[in-house]
Amino acid sequence: MEIRKALITGITGSGGSYLAEHIVDHHPNVEVHGIARWHSTTANNNLSEIQGKVKVHECDLSDFSNVFQVLREVKPDAIFHLAAHANVRVSFTSPLSVMQNNIMGTANLLEAIRLAELDPVVQLCSTSEVYGQVDPKNVPINEDCPINPSSPYAVSKVAQDLLGYTYFRSYNMKVIRTRMFAYLNPRRTDLFATSFARQVARIEAGQQDELVHGNLDSVRTIIDVRDAMESYWVATMKCKPGEAYNIGGPTTMRVGEFLELLKTLAKKPIPHRVDPALLRPADVTLQIPNTSKFEQATGWKPKYSFAQSVEHLLNYWRKRVQHETTKH
């Protein structure tokens, strides 16, 4: 299929901005539109590299009329639905806000597409969190693994996932569901890896004395955010509507091992301790995907090595901390 106009929900967010960069850099003939809430504070920072090459529409997914209006104006061939409250730990303290935002925002988007009588491919970006705490006998996790969410955030993503499937079944809408496993994303500070890298850079710069962390025993399979966003594009081109696909990287490790690796790359010793506030009421500790269904459908493989991803993450935060230091 040919995509002439792409619309990214949550374009100013940590994932959406990388996806916008990928499309601008690798598919210059595609007109890139995005929606962001009018009070989004990250817009200028995350899109600074491609300023003027994307059109951002002020739109809150919780406002149906607003969503409908933007869709009628843009008429996209492809929609990448990334917008979500995505902090798992915060979802335990603000569960209703997270569920209201994620579930109703998705319902408004799908219903607006239907009522605007548009027929785009919809890439519904779900998460491995929908599988919850998986029985070791189901590892590596395939798409038929029981859905068993362990947090209000995961519940909201299950609802998004099922809404997408329902609109495919009921209205023949071209919805593709991708379930992304852990990725290294410098722009998203609530992810364990980004939090660690940021704190290492701050300790190196003398702005912080020790690194604080939550549970170090969780096992994660890691992919580079730039690979993750490219895989979303590939999924839209090659995957089958109505189906769900796991996407993840080839590197599996404990969160604690990742911290030890950063300590070896740091320019000075990194003391660290557990902060009880960073522990979740329920944690998902085993997330290893079987990605063969996606690979067979697309032939896609990650480009960035684990070492390149870690270097990208650390350098991003070293530069950012240095910039913040010189500004003050």
Sequence and secondary structure as in RCSB ss.txt:
>XXXX:A:sequence
MEIRKALITGITGSGGSYLAEHIVDHHPNVEVHGIARWHSTTANNNLSEIQGKVKVHECDLSDFSNVFQVLREVK
PDAIFHLAAHANVRVSFTSPLSVMQNNIMGTANLLEAIRLAELDPVVQLCSTSEVYGQVDPKNVPINEDCPINPS
SPYAVSKVAQDLLGYTYFRSYNMKVIRTRMFAYLNPRRTDLFATSFARQVARIEAGQQDELVHGNLDSVRTIIDV
RDAMESYWVATMKCKPGEAYNIGGPTTMRVGEFLELLKTLAKKPIPHRVDPALLRPADVTLQIPNTSKFEQATGW
KPKYSFAQSVEHLLNYWRKRVQHETTKH
>XXXX:A:secstr
   SEEEEETTTSHHHHHHHHHHHHH TTSEEEEEE TT SSHHHHTGGGTTSEEEEE  TT HHHHHHHHHHH 
 SEEEE      HHHHHHSHHHHHIIIIIHHHHHHHHHHHTT   EEEEEEEGGGG S  GGG SB TTS     
SHHHHHHHHHHHHHHHHHHHH  EEEEEEE  EE TT TTSHHHHHHHHHHHHHTTS S EEES S  EEEEEEH
HHHHHHHHHHHHHS TT EEEE  SEEEEHHHHHHHHHHHSSS   EEE GGG  SS   EE B  HHHHHHH  
   S HHHHHHHHHHHHHHHHHHHHHH 
